[in-house]
Each structure stands twice: as C-alpha cells, then as structure tokens.
Amino acid sequence: MKRLNVILDDAEHKRFKLACVKQGRDMTAVLKELIKQFVKAQRVSKKRH
C-alpha cells in the first residue's frame, strides 16, 4: 500500500471535509473512490481510440 499526499489550500480542505461530513463519509474513502473512477475512465477512453 502507498501513501499519497495532496496539498490543498485551507478553503478547499474545509469545503471537502464539510462535504464528506454531510454525507457521513471518510475523506480518504471519497478520494479513493474518485481515483478509481478517474482511472477507469482513462481505460475506457483509451479503448475508444
């Protein structure tokens, strides 16, 4: 397993954290889901070319 550090300004971090809290979700879990979706979209995009 690898660790990924992301630099956000204070306002971005606060908005992201609040959005996660409103959904009752962990910030790390949301980021992992977004990364998986992004990687999957890249694979689909490459298959179309």
mmJSON file of the N, C-alpha and C atoms, coordinates in Angstrom:
{"data_MODEL":{"atom_site":{
"group_PDB":["ATOM","ATOM","ATOM","ATOM","ATOM","ATOM","ATOM","ATOM","ATOM","ATOM","ATOM","ATOM","ATOM","ATOM","ATOM","ATOM","ATOM","ATOM","ATOM","ATOM","ATOM","ATOM","ATOM","ATOM","ATOM","ATOM","ATOM","ATOM","ATOM","ATOM","ATOM","ATOM","ATOM","ATOM","ATOM","ATOM","ATOM","ATOM","ATOM","ATOM","ATOM","ATOM","ATOM","ATOM","ATOM","ATOM","ATOM","ATOM","ATOM","ATOM","ATOM","ATOM","ATOM","ATOM","ATOM","ATOM","ATOM","ATOM","ATOM","ATOM","ATOM","ATOM","ATOM","ATOM","ATOM","ATOM","ATOM","ATOM","ATOM","ATOM","ATOM","ATOM","ATOM","ATOM","ATOM","ATOM","ATOM","ATOM","ATOM","ATOM","ATOM","ATOM","ATOM","ATOM","ATOM","ATOM","ATOM","ATOM","ATOM","ATOM","ATOM","ATOM","ATOM","ATOM","ATOM","ATOM","ATOM","ATOM","ATOM","ATOM","ATOM","ATOM","ATOM","ATOM","ATOM","ATOM","ATOM","ATOM","ATOM","ATOM","ATOM","ATOM","ATOM","ATOM","ATOM","ATOM","ATOM","ATOM","ATOM","ATOM","ATOM","ATOM","ATOM","ATOM","ATOM","ATOM","ATOM","ATOM","ATOM","ATOM","ATOM","ATOM","ATOM","ATOM","ATOM","ATOM","ATOM","ATOM","ATOM","ATOM","ATOM","ATOM","ATOM","ATOM","ATOM","ATOM","ATOM"],
"id":[1,2,3,4,5,6,7,8,9,10,11,12,13,14,15,16,17,18,19,20,21,22,23,24,25,26,27,28,29,30,31,32,33,34,35,36,37,38,39,40,41,42,43,44,45,46,47,48,49,50,51,52,53,54,55,56,57,58,59,60,61,62,63,64,65,66,67,68,69,70,71,72,73,74,75,76,77,78,79,80,81,82,83,84,85,86,87,88,89,90,91,92,93,94,95,96,97,98,99,100,101,102,103,104,105,106,107,108,109,110,111,112,113,114,115,116,117,118,119,120,121,122,123,124,125,126,127,128,129,130,131,132,133,134,135,136,137,138,139,140,141,142,143,144,145,146,147],
"type_symbol":["N","C","C","N","C","C","N","C","C","N","C","C","N","C","C","N","C","C","N","C","C","N","C","C","N","C","C","N","C","C","N","C","C","N","C","C","N","C","C","N","C","C","N","C","C","N","C","C","N","C","C","N","C","C","N","C","C","N","C","C","N","C","C","N","C","C","N","C","C","N","C","C","N","C","C","N","C","C","N","C","C","N","C","C","N","C","C","N","C","C","N","C","C","N","C","C","N","C","C","N","C","C","N","C","C","N","C","C","N","C","C","N","C","C","N","C","C","N","C","C","N","C","C","N","C","C","N","C","C","N","C","C","N","C","C","N","C","C","N","C","C","N","C","C","N","C","C"],
"label_atom_id":["N","CA","C","N","CA","C","N","CA","C","N","CA","C","N","CA","C","N","CA","C","N","CA","C","N","CA","C","N","CA","C","N","CA","C","N","CA","C","N","CA","C","N","CA","C","N","CA","C","N","CA","C","N","CA","C","N","CA","C","N","CA","C","N","CA","C","N","CA","C","N","CA","C","N","CA","C","N","CA","C","N","CA","C","N","CA","C","N","CA","C","N","CA","C","N","CA","C","N","CA","C","N","CA","C","N","CA","C","N","CA","C","N","CA","C","N","CA","C","N","CA","C","N","CA","C","N","CA","C","N","CA","C","N","CA","C","N","CA","C","N","CA","C","N","CA","C","N","CA","C","N","CA","C","N","CA","C","N","CA","C","N","CA","C","N","CA","C","N","CA","C"],
"label_alt_id":[null,null,null,null,null,null,null,null,null,null,null,null,null,null,null,null,null,null,null,null,null,null,null,null,null,null,null,null,null,null,null,null,null,null,null,null,null,null,null,null,null,null,null,null,null,null,null,null,null,null,null,null,null,null,null,null,null,null,null,null,null,null,null,null,null,null,null,null,null,null,null,null,null,null,null,null,null,null,null,null,null,null,null,null,null,null,null,null,null,null,null,null,null,null,null,null,null,null,null,null,null,null,null,null,null,null,null,null,null,null,null,null,null,null,null,null,null,null,null,null,null,null,null,null,null,null,null,null,null,null,null,null,null,null,null,null,null,null,null,null,null,null,null,null,null,null,null],
"label_comp_id":["MET","MET","MET","LYS","LYS","LYS","ARG","ARG","ARG","LEU","LEU","LEU","ASN","ASN","ASN","VAL","VAL","VAL","ILE","ILE","ILE","LEU","LEU","LEU","ASP","ASP","ASP","ASP","ASP","ASP","ALA","ALA","ALA","GLU","GLU","GLU","HIS","HIS","HIS","LYS","LYS","LYS","ARG","ARG","ARG","PHE","PHE","PHE","LYS","LYS","LYS","LEU","LEU","LEU","ALA","ALA","ALA","CYS","CYS","CYS","VAL","VAL","VAL","LYS","LYS","LYS","GLN","GLN","GLN","GLY","GLY","GLY","ARG","ARG","ARG","ASP","ASP","ASP","MET","MET","MET","THR","THR","THR","ALA","ALA","ALA","VAL","VAL","VAL","LEU","LEU","LEU","LYS","LYS","LYS","GLU","GLU","GLU","LEU","LEU","LEU","ILE","ILE","ILE","LYS","LYS","LYS","GLN","GLN","GLN","PHE","PHE","PHE","VAL","VAL","VAL","LYS","LYS","LYS","ALA","ALA","ALA","GLN","GLN","GLN","ARG","ARG","ARG","VAL","VAL","VAL","SER","SER","SER","LYS","LYS","LYS","LYS","LYS","LYS","ARG","ARG","ARG","HIS","HIS","HIS"],
"label_asym_id":["A","A","A","A","A","A","A","A","A","A","A","A","A","A","A","A","A","A","A","A","A","A","A","A","A","A","A","A","A","A","A","A","A","A","A","A","A","A","A","A","A","A","A","A","A","A","A","A","A","A","A","A","A","A","A","A","A","A","A","A","A","A","A","A","A","A","A","A","A","A","A","A","A","A","A","A","A","A","A","A","A","A","A","A","A","A","A","A","A","A","A","A","A","A","A","A","A","A","A","A","A","A","A","A","A","A","A","A","A","A","A","A","A","A","A","A","A","A","A","A","A","A","A","A","A","A","A","A","A","A","A","A","A","A","A","A","A","A","A","A","A","A","A","A","A","A","A"],
"label_entity_id":["1","1","1","1","1","1","1","1","1","1","1","1","1","1","1","1","1","1","1","1","1","1","1","1","1","1","1","1","1","1","1","1","1","1","1","1","1","1","1","1","1","1","1","1","1","1","1","1","1","1","1","1","1","1","1","1","1","1","1","1","1","1","1","1","1","1","1","1","1","1","1","1","1","1","1","1","1","1","1","1","1","1","1","1","1","1","1","1","1","1","1","1","1","1","1","1","1","1","1","1","1","1","1","1","1","1","1","1","1","1","1","1","1","1","1","1","1","1","1","1","1","1","1","1","1","1","1","1","1","1","1","1","1","1","1","1","1","1","1","1","1","1","1","1","1","1","1"],
"label_seq_id":[1,1,1,2,2,2,3,3,3,4,4,4,5,5,5,6,6,6,7,7,7,8,8,8,9,9,9,10,10,10,11,11,11,12,12,12,13,13,13,14,14,14,15,15,15,16,16,16,17,17,17,18,18,18,19,19,19,20,20,20,21,21,21,22,22,22,23,23,23,24,24,24,25,25,25,26,26,26,27,27,27,28,28,28,29,29,29,30,30,30,31,31,31,32,32,32,33,33,33,34,34,34,35,35,35,36,36,36,37,37,37,38,38,38,39,39,39,40,40,40,41,41,41,42,42,42,43,43,43,44,44,44,45,45,45,46,46,46,47,47,47,48,48,48,49,49,49],
"pdbx_PDB_ins_code":[null,null,null,null,null,null,null,null,null,null,null,null,null,null,null,null,null,null,null,null,null,null,null,null,null,null,null,null,null,null,null,null,null,null,null,null,null,null,null,null,null,null,null,null,null,null,null,null,null,null,null,null,null,null,null,null,null,null,null,null,null,null,null,null,null,null,null,null,null,null,null,null,null,null,null,null,null,null,null,null,null,null,null,null,null,null,null,null,null,null,null,null,null,null,null,null,null,null,null,null,null,null,null,null,null,null,null,null,null,null,null,null,null,null,null,null,null,null,null,null,null,null,null,null,null,null,null,null,null,null,null,null,null,null,null,null,null,null,null,null,null,null,null,null,null,null,null],
"Cartn_x":[0.845,0.0,0.895,0.486,1.242,0.431,1.135,0.5,0.625,-0.418,-0.426,-0.733,0.119,-0.115,-0.669,-1.693,-2.321,-2.275,-1.828,-1.765,-2.986,-3.777,-4.962,-4.831,-5.406,-5.417,-6.483,-6.456,-7.33,-8.812,-9.203,-10.614,-11.048,-10.198,-10.522,-10.659,-9.736,-9.769,-11.059,-11.398,-12.597,-13.856,-13.964,-15.14,-15.228,-14.098,-14.076,-14.465,-13.872,-14.164,-15.64,-16.197,-17.611,-18.52,-18.172,-18.97,-18.949,-17.802,-17.688,-18.491,-18.402,-19.144,-20.648,-21.109,-22.541,-23.029,-22.152,-22.515,-22.182,-21.565,-21.18,-20.1,-19.208,-18.165,-16.787,-15.859,-14.466,-13.777,-12.972,-12.298,-11.432,-10.716,-9.856,-10.678,-11.798,-12.661,-13.183,-13.546,-14.037,-12.921,-11.729,-10.607,-10.284,-10.293,-10.034,-11.069,-12.333,-13.406,-13.208,-12.88,-12.657,-11.48,-10.419,-9.248,-9.61,-10.349,-10.775,-11.622,-12.549,-13.396,-12.548,-11.575,-10.711,-9.909,-9.309,-8.504,-9.385,-10.559,-11.483,-11.862,-12.122,-12.48,-11.324,-10.098,-8.936,-8.833,-9.123,-9.095,-10.167,-11.363,-12.461,-12.116,-11.527,-11.148,-10.109,-9.135,-8.097,-8.661,-9.65,-10.25,-11.006,-11.513,-12.296,-11.433,-10.142,-9.255,-8.637],
"Cartn_y":[-1.167,0.0,1.236,2.249,3.507,4.649,5.665,6.866,7.979,8.773,9.891,11.164,12.153,13.447,14.426,15.154,16.144,17.486,18.491,19.82,20.614,21.047,21.874,23.153,24.22,25.413,25.214,26.038,25.86,25.831,26.697,26.774,25.497,24.992,23.744,22.583,22.501,21.429,21.502,22.695,22.874,22.473,22.902,22.555,21.049,20.419,18.977,18.239,18.642,17.994,18.139,19.32,19.543,18.716,18.623,17.816,16.346,15.864,14.476,14.255,15.197,15.088,15.062,15.93,15.97,14.636,13.923,12.617,11.473,11.794,10.768,9.846,10.419,9.619,10.079,9.157,9.422,10.08,11.09,11.799,10.861,9.958,9.022,8.114,7.633,6.756,7.483,8.748,9.536,9.719,10.057,10.236,8.94,7.805,6.519,6.245,6.521,6.31,7.197,8.448,9.372,8.927,8.458,7.991,6.757,5.823,4.63,5.011,5.955,6.41,7.054,7.852,8.524,7.517,6.538,5.522,4.696,4.332,3.569,4.364,5.638,6.495,6.581,6.574,6.626,5.348,4.208,2.926,2.899,3.37,3.398,4.334,5.484,6.466,5.89,5.152,4.561,3.487,2.738,1.674,2.242,3.454,4.078,4.621,4.813,5.396,4.358],
"Cartn_z":[0.0,0.0,0.0,-0.726,-0.817,-0.209,0.217,0.76,-0.281,-0.423,-1.352,-0.573,-0.714,-0.061,-1.08,-0.678,-1.549,-0.833,-1.541,-0.957,-1.407,-0.44,-0.69,0.112,-0.418,0.423,1.509,2.515,3.677,3.288,2.371,1.978,1.253,0.363,-0.35,0.631,1.559,2.554,3.378,3.803,4.625,3.854,2.586,1.777,1.553,1.273,1.052,2.332,3.437,4.716,5.072,4.917,5.225,4.323,3.044,2.11,2.536,2.958,3.417,4.69,5.621,6.877,6.595,5.695,5.363,4.819,4.113,3.561,4.52,5.643,6.603,6.068,5.247,4.588,5.025,4.983,5.31,4.112,4.359,3.274,2.442,3.098,2.377,1.469,1.969,1.165,-0.073,0.085,-1.055,-2.081,-1.626,-2.552,-3.291,-2.577,-3.227,-4.311,-4.01,-4.985,-6.216,-6.0,-7.116,-7.981,-7.352,-8.105,-8.929,-8.335,-9.073,-10.285,-10.097,-11.208,-12.304,-11.916,-12.876,-13.695,-13.014,-13.69,-14.629,-14.181,-15.014,-16.261,-16.11,-17.252,-18.246,-17.752,-18.643,-19.466,-18.848,-19.57,-20.648,-20.323,-21.287,-22.43,-22.097,-23.115,-24.086,-23.585,-24.428,-25.339,-24.862,-25.661,-26.857,-26.725,-27.794,-28.915,-28.645,-29.671,-30.526],
"occupancy":[1.0,1.0,1.0,1.0,1.0,1.0,1.0,1.0,1.0,1.0,1.0,1.0,1.0,1.0,1.0,1.0,1.0,1.0,1.0,1.0,1.0,1.0,1.0,1.0,1.0,1.0,1.0,1.0,1.0,1.0,1.0,1.0,1.0,1.0,1.0,1.0,1.0,1.0,1.0,1.0,1.0,1.0,1.0,1.0,1.0,1.0,1.0,1.0,1.0,1.0,1.0,1.0,1.0,1.0,1.0,1.0,1.0,1.0,1.0,1.0,1.0,1.0,1.0,1.0,1.0,1.0,1.0,1.0,1.0,1.0,1.0,1.0,1.0,1.0,1.0,1.0,1.0,1.0,1.0,1.0,1.0,1.0,1.0,1.0,1.0,1.0,1.0,1.0,1.0,1.0,1.0,1.0,1.0,1.0,1.0,1.0,1.0,1.0,1.0,1.0,1.0,1.0,1.0,1.0,1.0,1.0,1.0,1.0,1.0,1.0,1.0,1.0,1.0,1.0,1.0,1.0,1.0,1.0,1.0,1.0,1.0,1.0,1.0,1.0,1.0,1.0,1.0,1.0,1.0,1.0,1.0,1.0,1.0,1.0,1.0,1.0,1.0,1.0,1.0,1.0,1.0,1.0,1.0,1.0,1.0,1.0,1.0],
"B_iso_or_equiv":[0.0,0.0,0.0,0.0,0.0,0.0,0.0,0.0,0.0,0.0,0.0,0.0,0.0,0.0,0.0,0.0,0.0,0.0,0.0,0.0,0.0,0.0,0.0,0.0,0.0,0.0,0.0,0.0,0.0,0.0,0.0,0.0,0.0,0.0,0.0,0.0,0.0,0.0,0.0,0.0,0.0,0.0,0.0,0.0,0.0,0.0,0.0,0.0,0.0,0.0,0.0,0.0,0.0,0.0,0.0,0.0,0.0,0.0,0.0,0.0,0.0,0.0,0.0,0.0,0.0,0.0,0.0,0.0,0.0,0.0,0.0,0.0,0.0,0.0,0.0,0.0,0.0,0.0,0.0,0.0,0.0,0.0,0.0,0.0,0.0,0.0,0.0,0.0,0.0,0.0,0.0,0.0,0.0,0.0,0.0,0.0,0.0,0.0,0.0,0.0,0.0,0.0,0.0,0.0,0.0,0.0,0.0,0.0,0.0,0.0,0.0,0.0,0.0,0.0,0.0,0.0,0.0,0.0,0.0,0.0,0.0,0.0,0.0,0.0,0.0,0.0,0.0,0.0,0.0,0.0,0.0,0.0,0.0,0.0,0.0,0.0,0.0,0.0,0.0,0.0,0.0,0.0,0.0,0.0,0.0,0.0,0.0],
"pdbx_formal_charge":[null,null,null,null,null,null,null,null,null,null,null,null,null,null,null,null,null,null,null,null,null,null,null,null,null,null,null,null,null,null,null,null,null,null,null,null,null,null,null,null,null,null,null,null,null,null,null,null,null,null,null,null,null,null,null,null,null,null,null,null,null,null,null,null,null,null,null,null,null,null,null,null,null,null,null,null,null,null,null,null,null,null,null,null,null,null,null,null,null,null,null,null,null,null,null,null,null,null,null,null,null,null,null,null,null,null,null,null,null,null,null,null,null,null,null,null,null,null,null,null,null,null,null,null,null,null,null,null,null,null,null,null,null,null,null,null,null,null,null,null,null,null,null,null,null,null,null],
"auth_seq_id":[1,1,1,2,2,2,3,3,3,4,4,4,5,5,5,6,6,6,7,7,7,8,8,8,9,9,9,10,10,10,11,11,11,12,12,12,13,13,13,14,14,14,15,15,15,16,16,16,17,17,17,18,18,18,19,19,19,20,20,20,21,21,21,22,22,22,23,23,23,24,24,24,25,25,25,26,26,26,27,27,27,28,28,28,29,29,29,30,30,30,31,31,31,32,32,32,33,33,33,34,34,34,35,35,35,36,36,36,37,37,37,38,38,38,39,39,39,40,40,40,41,41,41,42,42,42,43,43,43,44,44,44,45,45,45,46,46,46,47,47,47,48,48,48,49,49,49],
"auth_comp_id":["MET","MET","MET","LYS","LYS","LYS","ARG","ARG","ARG","LEU","LEU","LEU","ASN","ASN","ASN","VAL","VAL","VAL","ILE","ILE","ILE","LEU","LEU","LEU","ASP","ASP","ASP","ASP","ASP","ASP","ALA","ALA","ALA","GLU","GLU","GLU","HIS","HIS","HIS","LYS","LYS","LYS","ARG","ARG","ARG","PHE","PHE","PHE","LYS","LYS","LYS","LEU","LEU","LEU","ALA","ALA","ALA","CYS","CYS","CYS","VAL","VAL","VAL","LYS","LYS","LYS","GLN","GLN","GLN","GLY","GLY","GLY","ARG","ARG","ARG","ASP","ASP","ASP","MET","MET","MET","THR","THR","THR","ALA","ALA","ALA","VAL","VAL","VAL","LEU","LEU","LEU","LYS","LYS","LYS","GLU","GLU","GLU","LEU","LEU","LEU","ILE","ILE","ILE","LYS","LYS","LYS","GLN","GLN","GLN","PHE","PHE","PHE","VAL","VAL","VAL","LYS","LYS","LYS","ALA","ALA","ALA","GLN","GLN","GLN","ARG","ARG","ARG","VAL","VAL","VAL","SER","SER","SER","LYS","LYS","LYS","LYS","LYS","LYS","ARG","ARG","ARG","HIS","HIS","HIS"],
"auth_asym_id":["A","A","A","A","A","A","A","A","A","A","A","A","A","A","A","A","A","A","A","A","A","A","A","A","A","A","A","A","A","A","A","A","A","A","A","A","A","A","A","A","A","A","A","A","A","A","A","A","A","A","A","A","A","A","A","A","A","A","A","A","A","A","A","A","A","A","A","A","A","A","A","A","A","A","A","A","A","A","A","A","A","A","A","A","A","A","A","A","A","A","A","A","A","A","A","A","A","A","A","A","A","A","A","A","A","A","A","A","A","A","A","A","A","A","A","A","A","A","A","A","A","A","A","A","A","A","A","A","A","A","A","A","A","A","A","A","A","A","A","A","A","A","A","A","A","A","A"],
"auth_atom_id":["N","CA","C","N","CA","C","N","CA","C","N","CA","C","N","CA","C","N","CA","C","N","CA","C","N","CA","C","N","CA","C","N","CA","C","N","CA","C","N","CA","C","N","CA","C","N","CA","C","N","CA","C","N","CA","C","N","CA","C","N","CA","C","N","CA","C","N","CA","C","N","CA","C","N","CA","C","N","CA","C","N","CA","C","N","CA","C","N","CA","C","N","CA","C","N","CA","C","N","CA","C","N","CA","C","N","CA","C","N","CA","C","N","CA","C","N","CA","C","N","CA","C","N","CA","C","N","CA","C","N","CA","C","N","CA","C","N","CA","C","N","CA","C","N","CA","C","N","CA","C","N","CA","C","N","CA","C","N","CA","C","N","CA","C","N","CA","C","N","CA","C"],
"pdbx_PDB_model_num":[1,1,1,1,1,1,1,1,1,1,1,1,1,1,1,1,1,1,1,1,1,1,1,1,1,1,1,1,1,1,1,1,1,1,1,1,1,1,1,1,1,1,1,1,1,1,1,1,1,1,1,1,1,1,1,1,1,1,1,1,1,1,1,1,1,1,1,1,1,1,1,1,1,1,1,1,1,1,1,1,1,1,1,1,1,1,1,1,1,1,1,1,1,1,1,1,1,1,1,1,1,1,1,1,1,1,1,1,1,1,1,1,1,1,1,1,1,1,1,1,1,1,1,1,1,1,1,1,1,1,1,1,1,1,1,1,1,1,1,1,1,1,1,1,1,1,1]
}}}
